[in-house]
């Protein structure tokens, strides 16, 4: 008998991206299962082409804003059922409310265990318990295991999708006659931002020594302006910030030889399309469980905890630096990252 699960995860962008490979493997291993995934509307491309998954875009800023809006969202979601259970992959106030409304109607709700206590101990000043915590993707899978489904995650990058770029995107990028390296030097929080100066220095090394085409990734607005200036400093490079939609961005990342990203969404987007990512880590640490799905720890660029024992000081990179110099990021040089990129290209 087939089963249908409602799955909730609204943000952050990278965390939502991390749900996609998990749900794909769960569905592949449970052929009698259907999933309705609820998230922000613009994140739909993360879930395209996953069999037996229906995406529902919830506009939480307008139509489904505040408690009244969440009641309306719950009512609309029930029209897609009936569901056998609700999988809360977020565990925040919004999903508690939605889950609670479903529980009042007799639905079973299982919520993710985020391991907040362990993560707090991981970054505690002076008394860190530095050990690998359960990966976030396994925490997502645990929700479905508690619902009775068999789940065994491969933690492998998918085979690269050799899709054609759109005519407009192809015109923007030109022909691929040399390695394409993506660089995404920004993140939501300062403790994870490597910055544009080091990104340009890395780009120059790649262009001069590997004849690589450097493609900068970032958001619209201020990041786009900064990256446009980076392009002026690095002839032959291009910035996609504010120029392409998410689906096109994923298609382009799939064509990269290597992506260079912070501990941020671009790392997880690379995982979705099977592209190796060299990730730069500053205030955060992959022990917290946020390494991209299928990405290798060999591709991590960081200052070791032995060299800088205040690392990690933050789970999300949102705490101000106690040293006030962000040595964790300043110490990761373009040369260090260049070597990681070259090694990753050699493995491809």
Legacy VTK file of the C-alpha trace (Angstrom):
# vtk DataFile Version 3.0
C-alpha trace
ASCII
DATASET POLYDATA
POINTS 348 float
0.000 0.000 0.000
1.455 3.371 -1.005
2.212 6.055 1.579
2.333 9.823 1.324
4.467 12.058 3.542
4.335 15.830 3.878
7.850 17.252 4.309
8.621 20.771 5.589
11.830 22.811 5.269
11.690 26.542 4.526
15.253 27.834 4.958
18.171 28.451 4.814
18.943 28.004 1.136
21.822 25.580 1.727
19.855 23.572 4.276
16.961 23.202 1.844
19.396 22.092 -0.870
20.701 19.415 1.504
17.243 17.865 1.766
17.055 17.127 -1.972
19.589 14.260 -2.252
18.206 12.742 0.938
14.624 12.749 -0.323
15.791 11.381 -3.677
17.490 8.401 -2.020
14.564 7.811 0.351
12.169 7.655 -2.595
14.510 5.369 -4.566
14.674 2.957 -1.625
10.941 3.052 -0.845
9.053 2.581 -4.087
5.636 2.754 -2.409
6.309 6.249 -1.060
5.297 9.701 -2.294
6.565 12.967 -0.792
5.115 16.464 -0.944
7.972 18.887 -0.245
7.037 22.330 1.082
9.557 25.161 0.858
10.095 28.666 -0.521
8.811 28.933 -4.113
12.124 29.988 -5.698
13.843 26.844 -4.395
11.793 24.523 -6.604
14.706 23.783 -9.011
16.444 21.854 -6.221
13.701 19.223 -6.465
13.102 19.030 -10.190
13.242 15.559 -11.733
12.887 13.639 -8.451
10.377 10.841 -9.125
7.266 10.763 -6.905
8.090 14.128 -5.321
5.624 17.003 -5.607
6.908 20.479 -4.732
4.651 23.035 -3.048
5.961 26.600 -2.969
4.792 28.417 0.160
4.944 32.214 -0.053
5.586 32.922 3.626
6.156 36.646 3.045
2.699 37.357 1.659
-0.039 34.753 1.217
1.009 32.585 4.168
2.367 35.273 6.462
1.668 35.218 10.255
-0.490 32.760 12.178
-3.571 33.326 10.037
-1.480 32.635 6.955
-0.054 29.436 8.448
-3.582 28.220 9.154
-4.436 28.910 5.507
-1.269 27.075 4.413
-2.195 24.066 6.543
-5.669 24.036 5.002
-4.230 24.200 1.473
-1.717 21.451 2.204
-4.449 19.143 3.492
-6.028 19.374 0.041
-2.952 17.550 -1.302
-3.416 14.640 1.099
-4.431 12.613 2.830
-0.977 12.122 4.336
0.294 9.276 6.452
2.505 11.647 8.458
4.299 14.991 8.523
8.121 15.103 8.409
9.291 18.369 9.984
12.858 18.829 8.715
13.119 22.348 10.136
11.898 22.452 13.772
11.240 26.186 13.986
8.191 28.131 15.183
6.472 28.070 11.768
6.797 24.324 11.371
5.799 23.744 15.014
2.575 25.637 14.312
1.882 23.788 11.057
2.740 20.457 12.638
0.565 21.258 15.645
-2.413 22.049 13.419
-1.929 18.727 11.618
-1.676 16.925 14.971
-5.000 18.418 16.020
-6.454 16.671 12.962
-4.954 13.339 14.037
-1.793 13.324 11.948
1.500 11.915 13.173
4.338 14.469 13.153
8.040 13.655 13.516
10.500 16.504 13.941
14.221 16.669 13.237
16.623 16.476 16.170
19.054 19.279 15.370
21.492 18.301 18.135
21.562 21.829 19.519
23.253 20.810 22.797
26.079 18.963 21.000
26.600 21.837 18.580
26.787 24.294 21.468
29.484 22.118 23.072
31.378 21.975 19.769
31.868 25.752 19.700
32.041 26.442 23.449
34.844 28.859 24.334
37.712 27.101 26.138
35.900 23.791 26.656
35.216 22.575 23.125
34.174 18.989 22.573
35.822 18.689 19.178
34.357 15.591 17.587
32.329 14.902 14.445
28.612 15.300 15.063
25.844 13.556 13.179
25.646 14.891 9.624
22.625 17.051 8.876
21.635 14.772 5.999
21.533 11.830 8.416
19.379 13.902 10.763
16.964 14.432 7.869
17.002 10.712 7.131
16.402 9.930 10.815
13.004 11.645 10.604
11.935 9.174 7.916
13.498 6.257 9.787
11.325 7.165 12.785
8.366 7.044 10.429
9.264 3.437 9.601
11.064 3.810 6.276
14.307 2.086 5.352
16.967 4.667 4.540
20.647 4.132 3.791
22.420 7.190 2.441
25.234 6.615 -0.060
26.787 10.049 0.557
28.064 10.004 -3.036
27.945 12.776 -5.584
25.475 12.030 -8.385
26.762 11.417 -11.893
27.246 14.774 -13.576
24.289 15.787 -15.684
25.513 16.593 -19.185
22.663 18.944 -19.976
22.813 21.653 -22.589
22.932 25.246 -21.447
20.268 27.582 -22.726
21.115 29.673 -25.764
21.199 32.819 -23.636
23.493 31.229 -21.028
25.805 29.784 -23.680
26.120 33.226 -25.226
26.934 34.682 -21.810
29.652 32.113 -21.031
31.069 31.324 -24.459
32.547 28.014 -25.584
34.295 25.799 -23.060
37.869 25.516 -24.311
39.595 25.371 -20.906
38.724 24.399 -17.324
35.787 26.288 -15.827
36.231 27.133 -12.150
33.421 28.671 -10.129
34.231 30.943 -7.196
31.535 31.960 -4.689
33.387 34.075 -2.102
30.399 35.239 -0.053
28.071 33.789 2.584
25.237 34.993 4.762
27.434 35.588 7.818
30.786 37.346 8.191
32.438 34.382 9.907
32.139 32.423 6.638
33.106 35.116 4.091
36.510 34.724 2.441
35.998 37.867 0.402
36.575 39.302 -3.047
40.264 40.188 -2.755
41.340 36.622 -2.095
38.873 35.406 -4.730
40.506 37.633 -7.370
43.988 36.504 -6.295
42.875 32.863 -6.623
41.343 33.633 -10.005
44.591 35.118 -11.253
46.523 32.009 -10.194
44.026 29.766 -11.983
44.019 31.883 -15.138
47.805 32.210 -15.328
48.808 28.668 -14.360
45.863 26.593 -15.618
44.406 28.824 -18.335
41.119 28.490 -16.456
37.995 30.524 -17.035
36.833 31.911 -13.706
33.098 32.307 -13.113
32.054 34.296 -10.047
28.839 33.446 -8.204
26.926 35.633 -5.779
23.652 37.331 -5.036
22.071 40.406 -6.571
22.668 43.912 -5.240
25.874 44.611 -3.335
27.487 41.239 -4.099
26.797 41.702 -7.812
28.425 45.151 -7.764
31.502 43.829 -5.968
31.869 40.894 -8.350
31.499 43.146 -11.394
34.554 45.002 -10.086
36.338 41.667 -9.643
35.770 40.928 -13.331
37.492 44.200 -14.196
40.533 43.023 -12.231
40.525 39.595 -13.870
40.172 39.822 -17.671
38.387 36.835 -19.176
36.374 36.126 -16.036
32.629 36.586 -15.717
30.181 37.265 -12.900
26.775 35.584 -12.847
25.576 37.474 -9.759
22.127 38.853 -10.462
22.255 37.704 -14.096
20.760 34.196 -14.037
17.929 32.367 -12.269
18.470 29.458 -9.890
17.737 26.756 -12.487
20.281 28.267 -14.896
22.793 28.615 -12.075
22.495 24.908 -11.289
22.945 24.041 -14.971
26.123 26.139 -15.092
27.525 24.647 -11.876
27.012 21.225 -13.470
29.410 22.278 -16.253
32.173 23.437 -13.876
35.310 21.422 -13.356
35.423 22.589 -9.728
33.409 24.959 -7.557
35.112 27.014 -4.844
32.641 27.967 -2.143
32.426 28.986 1.462
30.471 26.891 3.965
27.383 28.120 2.152
24.637 27.343 -0.356
26.896 27.093 -3.419
28.670 24.084 -1.888
25.333 22.307 -1.545
24.258 23.331 -5.041
27.454 21.768 -6.377
26.509 18.554 -4.562
23.121 18.483 -6.286
24.677 18.439 -9.761
27.714 16.220 -9.071
30.429 18.891 -9.125
33.363 18.657 -6.722
33.626 21.608 -4.365
36.684 23.042 -2.664
35.161 24.579 0.445
36.668 27.342 2.590
35.871 27.169 6.310
36.531 29.964 8.810
34.594 30.367 12.054
32.611 27.192 11.342
33.759 23.571 11.092
32.528 20.593 9.113
32.272 18.618 12.369
28.957 20.429 12.921
27.562 18.287 10.101
27.112 20.732 7.221
29.651 19.469 4.675
28.062 19.210 1.229
26.482 15.847 0.407
29.085 13.618 -1.211
31.844 16.225 -0.895
35.281 15.118 0.313
37.009 16.387 3.432
40.186 16.337 1.298
38.767 19.389 -0.489
38.406 21.485 2.659
40.627 24.580 2.900
41.004 25.728 6.492
43.379 26.655 9.292
43.638 23.604 11.508
42.269 23.718 15.031
45.778 22.905 16.287
47.052 26.110 14.687
44.061 28.181 15.773
42.393 26.682 18.825
39.530 29.206 18.881
38.083 27.377 15.856
35.264 26.652 15.571
33.630 29.518 17.440
30.260 29.394 15.710
27.923 26.801 14.230
26.607 29.198 11.578
29.338 31.864 11.383
27.065 34.530 12.831
29.041 35.342 15.992
31.515 38.257 16.018
35.189 37.268 16.118
36.517 37.421 19.701
40.003 38.135 18.336
38.513 40.801 16.033
40.885 39.791 13.209
39.115 36.776 11.660
42.419 34.911 11.568
40.511 31.758 10.637
39.665 33.304 7.254
42.684 35.553 6.782
44.961 32.542 7.191
43.398 30.653 4.276
45.509 31.942 1.398
44.733 31.907 -2.323
47.734 29.594 -2.754
46.226 27.064 -0.313
42.947 27.033 -2.165
44.674 26.931 -5.566
46.462 23.721 -4.578
43.164 22.159 -3.478
41.553 23.134 -6.783
44.428 21.662 -8.822
44.221 18.425 -6.829
40.457 18.266 -7.392
40.874 18.845 -11.143
43.431 16.037 -11.209
40.936 13.618 -9.643
38.173 14.492 -12.094
LINES 1 349
348 0 1 2 3 4 5 6 7 8 9 10 11 12 13 14 15 16 17 18 19 20 21 22 23 24 25 26 27 28 29 30 31 32 33 34 35 36 37 38 39 40 41 42 43 44 45 46 47 48 49 50 51 52 53 54 55 56 57 58 59 60 61 62 63 64 65 66 67 68 69 70 71 72 73 74 75 76 77 78 79 80 81 82 83 84 85 86 87 88 89 90 91 92 93 94 95 96 97 98 99 100 101 102 103 104 105 106 107 108 109 110 111 112 113 114 115 116 117 118 119 120 121 122 123 124 125 126 127 128 129 130 131 132 133 134 135 136 137 138 139 140 141 142 143 144 145 146 147 148 149 150 151 152 153 154 155 156 157 158 159 160 161 162 163 164 165 166 167 168 169 170 171 172 173 174 175 176 177 178 179 180 181 182 183 184 185 186 187 188 189 190 191 192 193 194 195 196 197 198 199 200 201 202 203 204 205 206 207 208 209 210 211 212 213 214 215 216 217 218 219 220 221 222 223 224 225 226 227 228 229 230 231 232 233 234 235 236 237 238 239 240 241 242 243 244 245 246 247 248 249 250 251 252 253 254 255 256 257 258 259 260 261 262 263 264 265 266 267 268 269 270 271 272 273 274 275 276 277 278 279 280 281 282 283 284 285 286 287 288 289 290 291 292 293 294 295 296 297 298 299 300 301 302 303 304 305 306 307 308 309 310 311 312 313 314 315 316 317 318 319 320 321 322 323 324 325 326 327 328 329 330 331 332 333 334 335 336 337 338 339 340 341 342 343 344 345 346 347
